[in-house]
């Protein structure tokens, strides 16, 4: 069956390689993207087994009590259940291969392209919620983007790129211009342009982030366009993101 993910040695190797809470969260989210349904089924089976003796002693007890609900359906799970992963596998690199290329900063894996036209191949996957080739292509694109975003190596490479190359621009909000004065720790940080994040000292970023949460600062994280791994620009203020 296409696009079926089995639990294998790589899953355990990822756990063994974890060195931070961020990496552990990456591995967990990656595992749950592919295996959440199985995890819930196993938890429910275990709960039902443990409740067996109690059910026998109290036959009137609700046997569903304590069982977890099935995972919430997302557009990704709709695409996966429709079998669109089979098409996604025919184009480009797998998320794992892309992550390896990013971590190693060179093209260890070459991109493989399907010989069929995209729309022609997509037509083979139409049906159900995906009635035409364009809908299939949108679904496949969503699946690929979601899987790339959950790959631990992709996330690690992105973090490392930001840690080493990101630049910080800070501006006060309208509220900040009224409240920030020379007596606050933010006085020397509220007008900063393209400051490399690696040059932040001590608790400076904590003060800046507190200012963002309090609504007195806006920050922009940017990277040079020359960096091939990521060049995202984000303006952020409490409760809002500007791209």
Protein Blocks (a to p, Z undefined) as FASTA:
>chain_A
ZZiacddfklmmmmmmpcbfklmmmmmmmmmmmmmmmmmmmmmmmmmmmmmmmmmmmmmb
cfkgopacdddddfklmmmmnopmmmmmmgcjafklmmmmmmnopafbacdddfbdfklm
mmmmgghjllbfklmmmmmmmmmmmmmmmpmklmmmmmmmmmmmpccdddddfklmmmpc
fkbmklmmmpcghiafklpghjlmmmmmmmmmnopaccdddddfklmkbccdcdddehia
cZZ
